[in-house]
Amino acid sequence: MTNCDHRRPKHTLANPHATRHSPTPPLPCTVLSGTTTPLSPNMGVRFFNTYTRKLEDFKPIQPGSVKLYTCGPTVYNFAHIGNFRAYVFEDLLQRHLEARGFSVRRVMNLTDVDDKTIRGCRNLGVRLADFTQKYKDAFFADLTTLRIKRADHFPAATDYVPRMIEMIRVLEQREIAYQAEDKSLYFRISKFPGYGKLAHLNLDELRPSGRIASDEYEKENVGDFALWKAWDEADGDVKWDSPWGPGRPGWHIECSAMATALLGDELDIHCGGVDNIFPHHEAEIAQSESVTGKRFARTWLHCAHLMVEGEKMAKSAGNFFTLRDLLDKGWSGREIRYALLTVNYRLPLNFTFDGLAGARAALQRIDEWAARLAAQAAQQPPATAPENAAALIAGFFTHLDDDLNISGAMGQLFDLIRETNRALDSTTLPPAAAAAILAGWQRINSVLAIEPEAVPVPAEVLAFVEQRQAARAAKDWAGSDRLRDEIAKLGWTVKDTKDGPKLTRA
C-alpha cells in the first residue's frame, strides 16, 4: 500500500500556556452538531470525468438525487482484491455523497452469463444457475466482510435477457445492428460517430482487427462488437430463443439493459476499473445512446489498477489473492478495507503486506484515540467543539469533495487525533468538547466504516483479569505476569490504567 504523507499545518486544541497539571480556562468553541444529520448537498463536490478528462463540479440531473451504476463481478470464481479495490472506491463514493446530503440510488450488476461462466458450468457438468449461485453467495459474504454497503439492486444478467433482445431489435430496425454469416448480431460502430470518445481513441489511426466475437477481448480490438451471439456446441444448454435464432447476449449489451431498466435512460455516475473503459464502457455508451437518443451517463469515474508487491497480480506470479486468501493469513476485513481505501482511486495501488501491517497499526491508533475520547466524554451530550477540531472535521469532508482526495482527508483525521491526544494528555479538553469531537468522528466513520467490531469478552478472559487484579493487590508480580500471558494466549491484551485494567483484542 502506498504510504501517504499526512503532515499538515500545526493545530492546537489546548491552551499553549498551560502545563499538564494546571487548570486552564475554557477553550474557544464553535457549535458542532452531535447528530448524524447529513451535511447540506451541493457543497462543491468535484470529480475527474473520464469522458471529458476534466475536473468538474458535480451536478446531478435531479438536484439532491444521484443515479449511480457500478460494474459488478463476473460470477465464475471468487472475486480477488483487484476487484475489491474498485468496489471499495465505489463504496467510499456512495458514502461521501450521502454524507453530503445526496440521496443515492445504486445498481451493481452480476454478470452470470458469458464465456467464463459457461466454461465453468460445463467443466463441472452442472446447470449455469447452480454454478454461478455459489459465487454470488460468496460475493455478498465478501461485501459484508469489507463493510461495503449493499446496492439498491443487484440485477443478474440472466434475468434481463428479454430487455436485451428488445434493445437489439431497436438497433436492428435502425440498421445499427446487423446479422452476420455466423448468425450473430453485431453493432456497426460506423453508425455511431461518438465511438471512441470515452477512451479518447482516434479510430482512423488504429488497425482494424475485425469483430469481437468473444467476451474475452484484447484492447486493440476496435471493430464491430457482438450484441447477440448465435448458439454453438460450446454453449451446451445455455441459450435463449430470439428473433434471430437461439443464442445468448454479448457482454456489453447486458449492462446497457440492466442500467436503463433500473435507473432510466440517463445516469448521473457510471463507475468501473480503467480496464473497462475500452471496449466495454465505450460499447455501453454506443448501444444505450443509439437506442434512447439521450446521454447515457453524465460522469464516468474509473479507478486505477492494483498491483501486489510492485508487480501485476497474476496466479503465475504467486501474488494472486482473493479476500479469503488474506483472511486465512490472519488479516481482518477492516484492515484489508483500510489498505484498499486510503489511496486515491485514480492512483495505482501497490498492495503489500507491509501496507497491511501499517493499516493494522493505524487502526489501533484510531481505536485507542476513540476510546480515550469516549472515556473523557463520559456519555455527556455533545454540545461544542474547539474551533480547530471543528475545522479539521470539516476539512475531512472538504478534501473528499475534491475528487475523493482520501489522503488529504486522512491527513485531517490524523491531525485531529494528534491534537486531541495532546489536549487529553494535558487535561485541557472538557467532557462536552470531547463528546462533540466524538460525534464528529462518528460522522467521519460513516464514510470510512472502519470502527472496531464489537466483540464480547469471553468469561474465561474476565476470570483471568479478576485473578490478576487480586495478584497485583497482593503484590504477586510473578502471578500477575503469568495471568497476563494466559490472557494473551486467548487473544486479548490487558493494559493497566488509572481507571483499572483495559482489555483489547490482540
SETOR-65078 format. One line per field, with one value per residue (C-alpha): residue number from 1; residue in three letters; x negated, y, z. Coordinates in steps of 0.001 Angstrom, whole numbers, plus 524288, in hexadecimal, padded with zeros to 5 digits. Last residue first. Layout:
N
num = c(NUM	...) .
residu = c(ALA	...) .
xx = c(X	...) .
yy = c(Y	...) .
zz = c(Z	...) .
***
This chain:
506
num = c(506	505	504	503	502	501	500	499	498	497	496	495	494	493	492	491	490	489	488	487	486	485	484	483	482	481	480	479	478	477	476	475	474	473	472	471	470	469	468	467	466	465	464	463	462	461	460	459	458	457	456	455	454	453	452	451	450	449	448	447	446	445	444	443	442	441	440	439	438	437	436	435	434	433	432	431	430	429	428	427	426	425	424	423	422	421	420	419	418	417	416	415	414	413	412	411	410	409	408	407	406	405	404	403	402	401	400	399	398	397	396	395	394	393	392	391	390	389	388	387	386	385	384	383	382	381	380	379	378	377	376	375	374	373	372	371	370	369	368	367	366	365	364	363	362	361	360	359	358	357	356	355	354	353	352	351	350	349	348	347	346	345	344	343	342	341	340	339	338	337	336	335	334	333	332	331	330	329	328	327	326	325	324	323	322	321	320	319	318	317	316	315	314	313	312	311	310	309	308	307	306	305	304	303	302	301	300	299	298	297	296	295	294	293	292	291	290	289	288	287	286	285	284	283	282	281	280	279	278	277	276	275	274	273	272	271	270	269	268	267	266	265	264	263	262	261	260	259	258	257	256	255	254	253	252	251	250	249	248	247	246	245	244	243	242	241	240	239	238	237	236	235	234	233	232	231	230	229	228	227	226	225	224	223	222	221	220	219	218	217	216	215	214	213	212	211	210	209	208	207	206	205	204	203	202	201	200	199	198	197	196	195	194	193	192	191	190	189	188	187	186	185	184	183	182	181	180	179	178	177	176	175	174	173	172	171	170	169	168	167	166	165	164	163	162	161	160	159	158	157	156	155	154	153	152	151	150	149	148	147	146	145	144	143	142	141	140	139	138	137	136	135	134	133	132	131	130	129	128	127	126	125	124	123	122	121	120	119	118	117	116	115	114	113	112	111	110	109	108	107	106	105	104	103	102	101	100	99	98	97	96	95	94	93	92	91	90	89	88	87	86	85	84	83	82	81	80	79	78	77	76	75	74	73	72	71	70	69	68	67	66	65	64	63	62	61	60	59	58	57	56	55	54	53	52	51	50	49	48	47	46	45	44	43	42	41	40	39	38	37	36	35	34	33	32	31	30	29	28	27	26	25	24	23	22	21	20	19	18	17	16	15	14	13	12	11	10	9	8	7	6	5	4	3	2	1) .
residu = c(ALA	ARG	THR	LEU	LYS	PRO	GLY	ASP	LYS	THR	ASP	LYS	VAL	THR	TRP	GLY	LEU	LYS	ALA	ILE	GLU	ASP	ARG	LEU	ARG	ASP	SER	GLY	ALA	TRP	ASP	LYS	ALA	ALA	ARG	ALA	ALA	GLN	ARG	GLN	GLU	VAL	PHE	ALA	LEU	VAL	GLU	ALA	PRO	VAL	PRO	VAL	ALA	GLU	PRO	GLU	ILE	ALA	LEU	VAL	SER	ASN	ILE	ARG	GLN	TRP	GLY	ALA	LEU	ILE	ALA	ALA	ALA	ALA	ALA	PRO	PRO	LEU	THR	THR	SER	ASP	LEU	ALA	ARG	ASN	THR	GLU	ARG	ILE	LEU	ASP	PHE	LEU	GLN	GLY	MET	ALA	GLY	SER	ILE	ASN	LEU	ASP	ASP	ASP	LEU	HIS	THR	PHE	PHE	GLY	ALA	ILE	LEU	ALA	ALA	ALA	ASN	GLU	PRO	ALA	THR	ALA	PRO	PRO	GLN	GLN	ALA	ALA	GLN	ALA	ALA	LEU	ARG	ALA	ALA	TRP	GLU	ASP	ILE	ARG	GLN	LEU	ALA	ALA	ARG	ALA	GLY	ALA	LEU	GLY	ASP	PHE	THR	PHE	ASN	LEU	PRO	LEU	ARG	TYR	ASN	VAL	THR	LEU	LEU	ALA	TYR	ARG	ILE	GLU	ARG	GLY	SER	TRP	GLY	LYS	ASP	LEU	LEU	ASP	ARG	LEU	THR	PHE	PHE	ASN	GLY	ALA	SER	LYS	ALA	MET	LYS	GLU	GLY	GLU	VAL	MET	LEU	HIS	ALA	CYS	HIS	LEU	TRP	THR	ARG	ALA	PHE	ARG	LYS	GLY	THR	VAL	SER	GLU	SER	GLN	ALA	ILE	GLU	ALA	GLU	HIS	HIS	PRO	PHE	ILE	ASN	ASP	VAL	GLY	GLY	CYS	HIS	ILE	ASP	LEU	GLU	ASP	GLY	LEU	LEU	ALA	THR	ALA	MET	ALA	SER	CYS	GLU	ILE	HIS	TRP	GLY	PRO	ARG	GLY	PRO	GLY	TRP	PRO	SER	ASP	TRP	LYS	VAL	ASP	GLY	ASP	ALA	GLU	ASP	TRP	ALA	LYS	TRP	LEU	ALA	PHE	ASP	GLY	VAL	ASN	GLU	LYS	GLU	TYR	GLU	ASP	SER	ALA	ILE	ARG	GLY	SER	PRO	ARG	LEU	GLU	ASP	LEU	ASN	LEU	HIS	ALA	LEU	LYS	GLY	TYR	GLY	PRO	PHE	LYS	SER	ILE	ARG	PHE	TYR	LEU	SER	LYS	ASP	GLU	ALA	GLN	TYR	ALA	ILE	GLU	ARG	GLN	GLU	LEU	VAL	ARG	ILE	MET	GLU	ILE	MET	ARG	PRO	VAL	TYR	ASP	THR	ALA	ALA	PRO	PHE	HIS	ASP	ALA	ARG	LYS	ILE	ARG	LEU	THR	THR	LEU	ASP	ALA	PHE	PHE	ALA	ASP	LYS	TYR	LYS	GLN	THR	PHE	ASP	ALA	LEU	ARG	VAL	GLY	LEU	ASN	ARG	CYS	GLY	ARG	ILE	THR	LYS	ASP	ASP	VAL	ASP	THR	LEU	ASN	MET	VAL	ARG	ARG	VAL	SER	PHE	GLY	ARG	ALA	GLU	LEU	HIS	ARG	GLN	LEU	LEU	ASP	GLU	PHE	VAL	TYR	ALA	ARG	PHE	ASN	GLY	ILE	HIS	ALA	PHE	ASN	TYR	VAL	THR	PRO	GLY	CYS	THR	TYR	LEU	LYS	VAL	SER	GLY	PRO	GLN	ILE	PRO	LYS	PHE	ASP	GLU	LEU	LYS	ARG	THR	TYR	THR	ASN	PHE	PHE	ARG	VAL	GLY	MET	ASN	PRO	SER	LEU	PRO	THR	THR	THR	GLY	SER	LEU	VAL	THR	CYS	PRO	LEU	PRO	PRO	THR	PRO	SER	HIS	ARG	THR	ALA	HIS	PRO	ASN	ALA	LEU	THR	HIS	LYS	PRO	ARG	ARG	HIS	ASP	CYS	ASN	THR	MET) .
xx = c(81248	82053	820B4	822BE	82102	81D10	820CC	823B7	8159B	81204	80CB1	80D32	8120F	81060	81966	817FB	81A07	80B67	80A4C	81332	80AAD	7FE97	804BE	807E1	7F996	7F570	7FEC3	7FA24	7EC1A	7F035	7F6DB	7F836	80496	80C96	805B6	809A2	817C8	817F1	81263	81D14	82766	820D0	82002	82E98	831AC	829D3	83125	83E36	83B1D	83AE1	8459C	840C3	845F2	83EB5	835A9	839F3	834CB	840F1	839CF	845B1	84E0E	840F3	83FA6	84D0E	84976	83CDF	84498	84D04	84088	83BE4	848A6	8478F	83995	83E6C	848C9	83EA2	8357E	82854	81D22	8186E	80AB3	80AA5	81891	814EC	8092A	81192	81B13	8100C	80ABB	817F7	81CA5	81017	81268	8200F	81BCF	81114	81B2F	822F7	816F2	81395	821D8	822E3	83029	8303C	82F53	83B7F	833A8	82A89	83615	83B4E	82EFD	82DA6	83A8A	834F0	82846	82F80	83806	82BCE	8256E	8312A	831FE	83E8E	84C05	85804	856B8	85F35	85706	854A8	847D6	841F7	8347C	83652	83BFB	830BE	826C1	82D9F	82DB0	81F20	81C11	82426	81DC7	81026	813DA	8194B	80C90	8049C	80D03	80C80	7FDC3	7FD4A	805C8	7FC73	7F100	7F8B4	7F92A	8038C	7FDAF	80969	808E6	80E52	81BDA	822A4	81AA8	813A9	819C5	824CC	81E4F	8156B	82083	829A0	81F35	81DD1	82CAC	82E10	823F2	816A0	812C1	80D48	81A45	820C0	81736	81A60	828E3	82841	8229C	81436	80B80	7FD3E	7F7B8	7F294	7FA00	80680	804EE	80500	7FC63	7F051	7EC58	7EF4B	7FCE1	80213	80F99	813CB	819AD	827AA	83137	83BA4	844B6	84DDB	85A13	85DD9	86625	8688B	87593	879CB	87F3E	87B08	86EAD	86B52	86BB4	86433	8595B	85796	8573C	84D6A	843E7	84614	8420C	837DD	830D0	83317	8349F	825FF	82625	82ED6	83D1C	846A3	8525D	85798	863C7	86AC1	87428	87D93	8838B	87D87	882BB	88559	87B17	87030	8746E	8759E	86928	861CD	865DC	86393	854E6	8538C	859C4	86715	86A05	86E3B	879B3	87ECD	87F0A	88C65	88791	8880B	87E68	8725B	869BE	86C21	85E7A	85808	84C5F	855D9	85975	86418	863E7	85E14	86663	860AD	852FE	84972	845BB	83743	82DFB	82654	819AC	81DDD	81E34	82B14	83108	83FA0	83CFC	841A6	83AED	83C30	83055	822F2	8230B	815C3	81734	81514	822EA	82822	82268	823FA	82756	82BEB	838FC	8390D	836DC	84454	84A41	84D63	85676	85A7C	84C6A	84C75	85591	85A31	85A58	86468	8607F	86588	85785	859D7	85C26	86887	868BC	86A38	86A2E	87415	87E3F	886F9	87B3D	87847	8866C	8860E	87990	88041	88BB6	88297	87B59	8883A	88BF9	87E73	8802C	880CD	874AE	86CC1	86EB8	87361	86D92	8768F	87681	86804	86354	85989	84BB3	84774	83C01	840F4	84EEC	84AF9	8436F	84FA9	856FF	84C62	84C4C	85AF6	85996	84E39	8560E	861D2	859C6	8586E	86671	86BDA	86332	867AE	85D28	8537B	847A4	84057	84D37	85071	84323	8425A	84FA9	84BC9	83F5B	84552	85031	85C65	85CEE	85834	85D48	8610C	85F8E	86A76	86A42	8746A	86D97	874A4	86B2C	868DA	85A22	858D3	86097	8570D	84BF1	851D2	85458	8469C	84046	8481E	843D3	835A4	837EA	83DDE	8329B	827F5	830B6	82E94	81FE1	8215F	826E8	83516	8378C	83A3C	843A8	84C39	84832	847C6	84E8A	84E1D	8531F	85EF8	86278	86EC8	86CEC	8775F	87599	8788B	87DDD	8743A	868F8	85F6C	8517E	847DA	83DF3	82FAB	82D15	829AF	836DD	83B5E	832F9	8398B	830CE	83A5D	83E4E	84747	849A4	852C1	85E77	8652E	8662B	85EE2	865D3	86BE7	863BB	86619	85C1A	85C74	85057	8522C	845CF	83CDC	83215	82C5E	830AE	8263B	81B48	817FD	809C6	80524	800AA	7FBBE	803B8	7FE20	8018E	80FEC	813E8	81A0E	80E5F	80C52	7FFA9	8000C	80157	7F951	8016A	7F7D6	7FDA5	7F720	7FAAA	80000) .
yy = c(7DDF7	7E17E	7EC1E	7EBC5	7F74C	7F522	7FFBF	80E39	81239	80914	7FB3F	7F571	7E7BE	7E1E7	7D750	7CBA5	7C069	7BE55	7CCB8	7CA8A	7BF34	7C7C7	7D26F	7C7D7	7C3EF	7D220	7D443	7C7C4	7CC6C	7D9BF	7D47D	7E1ED	7DD2F	7E79B	7E36C	7D54A	7D949	7E135	7D584	7CCB5	7D64B	7D736	7C85A	7C747	7D183	7C9AE	7BD24	7C44B	7C811	7D6AA	7DA09	7DEE5	7EB95	7ED4B	7F8CF	8049F	8052F	80966	814BA	81CF1	81ADA	81B28	829A5	82BFB	823C8	82B67	8380D	83251	82EF2	83CE2	841BC	83837	83CA5	84AB4	8470A	83FD7	84BA3	84A43	850A0	844BF	8464E	83866	839FE	8467F	83FD8	83444	83D74	843D0	836EE	8310E	83D3F	83DBC	82F5F	83259	83E03	835E6	82B59	83530	83983	82B65	828AD	83327	82E4B	83702	84360	841DB	837B1	84290	84AAE	83F2A	83DAC	84C6A	84D6B	8447C	84C39	85928	8542B	84FC6	85D02	8642C	85C13	85437	85748	85010	84168	83AD2	8354A	826B1	827E5	83047	82D74	81EBB	81FE3	82871	81EE8	813A1	81B45	81DB9	80F82	80AF8	814C0	81080	80239	80516	80B70	7FFE0	7F5F7	7FE2A	7FED4	7F00D	7EF56	7F892	7F000	7E4D8	7EC6E	7F1B7	7FBA2	803CD	80AE7	818B7	81CA3	816C7	81E8B	81580	81393	80A4A	7FDA7	7FCF6	80132	7F6E1	7EC69	7F066	7F0CA	7E306	7DD97	7D826	7CADE	7C42D	7BD31	7CA88	7CE0C	7C1F8	7C3FE	7D191	7CB95	7CCB7	7CB32	7CD68	7C02E	7C5B8	7BBAE	7BF35	7CD3D	7DA88	7E42D	7E6DE	7F0F7	7E88F	7E615	7EF57	7F572	7FC8E	80A1A	80DB6	812FE	81D6E	82132	82CC7	830A1	822F7	81E26	82AF3	8291C	823CB	817FC	80CA7	81225	81862	80B4E	8038C	80D73	810DB	802AB	7FFA3	809E2	80483	7F6F2	7F9CA	800B8	80757	7FA81	7F8C8	805E5	7FFE5	80353	80E29	8149D	82124	82962	81FAD	8227D	818E1	8141D	80E9F	800AE	7FD09	80678	80066	7F247	7F352	7FB00	7F1DE	7E5A8	7EBB7	7EB98	7DD38	7D7EB	7D1B8	7C358	7BA72	7B3E8	7B9D8	7C7BA	7CB7B	7C603	7B96D	7B886	7B01B	7A951	79AD1	79875	7A567	79EC7	79877	7A56D	7AF4D	7BC3D	7C772	7D3A4	7E14D	7DE01	7E8E5	7EFD9	7F277	7F8FC	7ED88	7F366	7F0E6	7E230	7DBA3	7D101	7D20E	7CBCD	7CF4A	7DC75	7E03B	7E2C3	7E7F4	7F57D	7FC08	80892	8162F	817E7	8139D	81F6A	81AFD	823B5	81806	81EA5	824A3	817D2	816B3	82439	822AC	8171C	810CF	80D23	80558	7FBA6	7F30B	7E46A	7D9A2	7CB5C	7C285	7BE8D	7C524	7D21A	7D813	7E6CA	7F129	7FFBB	7FDDE	8058C	7F997	7F1AC	7FB10	7FA78	7EB9E	7EBA2	7F387	7E9FF	7DE4A	7E45E	7E6CF	7D884	7D460	7DBE4	7D10E	7CA2E	7D698	7D648	7E2FB	7E6FF	7F231	7FC50	7F9F9	7F402	7FBF3	7F6B7	7F2D2	7EAB3	7DE39	7E141	7E32F	7D666	7CF18	7D50B	7D068	7C2B8	7C16B	7C5CB	7BC6A	7B099	7B51D	7B564	7A6AD	7A39D	7AD83	7A858	79A6C	790A5	7882D	78D9C	79191	795D5	79ED5	7A549	7A6D0	7AD63	7B670	7BA56	7BC78	7C511	7C38E	7C71D	7D51C	7DAD9	7E922	7F3E7	7FE09	809BA	813BB	81E52	82908	83441	83ACD	83C65	83059	8291D	82D4A	8291D	81BAE	8195B	81D15	8155E	80974	80B75	80BBC	7FF45	7F890	7FC7B	7F7A4	7EBDF	7E73A	7E826	7E0EC	7D504	7D0E9	7C25C	7BB78	7BB73	7C667	7D18E	7DC5A	7E99C	7F594	80130	8096A	8157D	81DAD	82927	831BC	83F1D	846A4	83DE2	83C99	83CBA	84812	8446B	84F47	84A74	8465A	843CF	83844	83A6F	82C3F	82806	83246	83653	8393C	8454D	84753	855D8	8552B	85134	84A17	84E94	8464D	83A1F	83973	83018	837BB	83E1B	84AD5	852FE	8607E	86860	868FD	87132	86862	869C4	86EE6	865C5	85E99	85AE3	84CDC	84B0E	858DC	8639E	86E76	86829	866A4	859F6	856AC	85A30	859CB	85882	8592B	84B86	83F2B	8338D	82EDA	8229C	8154F	80D34	80000) .
zz = c(84F49	85291	85CDA	86B7C	874C3	882EA	88CD7	88BF0	88E67	88351	88248	874B3	871C4	86452	85F3A	85620	85F9D	860C0	8648D	87051	874AE	87329	87B8A	8858F	88631	8878D	892F1	89982	8989F	89DB5	8A9D1	8B013	8B716	8AFE7	8A36B	8A595	8A829	89BAF	89473	899A5	894B8	8876A	886A1	88977	87F0B	87524	8786C	87765	86964	8664D	85CBD	84F7F	849DF	83D2B	83CCC	834C6	826D8	81F56	81895	814F6	8211D	8281A	82584	82B5B	83725	8387D	83908	843D0	84B38	84943	84F4A	85A9A	85D24	85D58	86765	86F97	8700D	86916	8706E	87819	87250	86D06	86825	860EF	85AEE	85712	85082	848D8	843E4	840B8	8399C	831B2	82EC1	829BB	82197	81B3D	8189D	810A8	80919	805E9	80260	7F7FB	7F34B	7E733	7EF6F	7F7D6	7FF5B	803A9	80847	81013	81828	818FF	8205B	82AD4	82AEA	82C02	83725	83E4B	83BEE	84155	84DA8	84DFE	85349	8581D	85858	862A4	86DC1	86D58	874F5	86A23	86F97	86EB7	86104	85CB1	8621B	85B20	84E6A	84FAC	852A8	84703	83DCB	841DD	8407E	8330C	82EF7	833E3	82C91	8202C	82142	8225E	81643	80F56	81332	80D3B	80096	7F75C	7EE0A	7EA40	7DD3C	7DED8	7DA15	7E604	7EFBA	7F93F	806AE	8036F	7FF30	80B18	81418	80E67	8105B	81E8E	81FC7	81A90	823C7	8206B	825C8	819B1	8179F	816BB	80BF1	803E4	8063B	8004C	7F40F	7F194	7E58F	7E8E0	7E4D8	7D80C	7CFED	7D712	7D2D4	7D964	7D23D	7DA34	7E456	7F047	7EACD	7E078	7DFEB	7D39F	7D31A	7D664	7CC61	7CDFE	7C2BD	7C48B	7BCF7	7B8AD	7AD3B	7A632	79F67	79235	7994B	79093	78A61	7977A	79E75	79460	791FE	7A05D	7A48D	799CA	79EC5	7AC66	7A806	79D93	7A335	7B049	7B7AC	7BA48	7C13E	7CBAC	7CD16	7CFD9	7C933	7CF34	7CCCA	7C429	7B8F8	7B27D	7BF21	7CB8B	7CC2B	7BE0A	7B8D1	7C0DB	7BEBE	7AFF4	7ADD3	7B6F9	7AF8C	7A224	7A48C	7A7EE	79BA2	79D3F	79B5A	79044	789CB	77D1D	77808	77D9A	78A9D	7927A	79DA8	79F3E	7A93A	7A6A1	7A17E	79DDC	79737	78DA8	78787	78A2D	782FA	78A95	78BCA	78D04	78840	78560	778D7	77815	781B1	78721	78C59	79A65	798B0	79B3B	7A388	7A0E5	793C7	78633	7859C	77762	76F0B	77257	76C7C	76E18	775BD	77051	76B53	778A2	77F68	78D5D	798EB	7A0FB	7A363	795BA	78E86	7885D	78719	778AA	77B1A	76E46	76AED	7778A	77135	77C67	779DC	7798C	778F4	76E1E	76A53	75D48	763F6	7695E	769E7	7745E	7717F	766B0	76E70	76F1B	77380	77E9A	7831A	78276	78A85	79537	795EE	7962F	7A19A	7A886	7A6E5	7AC12	7B8D6	7C305	7BDA2	7BFAD	7CE52	7D44D	7E172	7E54F	7F026	7F1D5	7FE8B	80626	80657	813F1	80EC2	81534	81124	802FA	803AF	807FE	7FC85	7F339	7F8FA	7F6D3	7E8B0	7E71E	7EB5C	7E379	7D6F4	7D585	7D952	7CFAA	7C4AC	7C6FE	7CAAB	7C32C	7CA46	7BDE5	7B7D4	7C338	7C2D3	7B422	7B40E	7BF30	7B818	7AA9A	7AFDB	7B82C	7C691	7C5D2	7D296	7D190	7DB9C	7DC5E	7E56B	7E93D	7F0F7	7F873	7F9DB	806FC	806E4	80F62	804F5	7FA71	80357	805B4	7F74B	7F31F	7FE28	7F9ED	7EBDD	7F049	7F82B	7EC3C	7E363	7ECAE	7EEC5	7E0E6	7E27C	7EF62	7E894	7E68D	7E84D	7DB71	7CFE2	7D502	7CC2D	7D621	7D687	7CDCA	7D577	7D1FB	7D9EE	7D8CD	7E219	7E859	7EEB8	7E258	7D776	7CC4F	7D5EC	7D668	7D9B8	7D71A	7CD42	7CD12	7BEB8	7B607	7AF50	7AF44	7BAD1	7C364	7CEAA	7D991	7E13E	7ECEF	7EF1C	7FAC9	7F283	7FDAA	80BD8	815AF	81A0D	827B7	82FC3	83C2D	8450B	83DC0	83F3B	8452D	8463F	851E1	857B9	86238	87049	87989	87D56	889C7	88B64	88B64	87D66	87C81	87632	86DD4	860CE	864EB	85E68	8516F	8493A	83AB7	8332B	82472	81E84	81DA8	8193F	80ED5	808F5	8082D	7FC54	80000) .
***
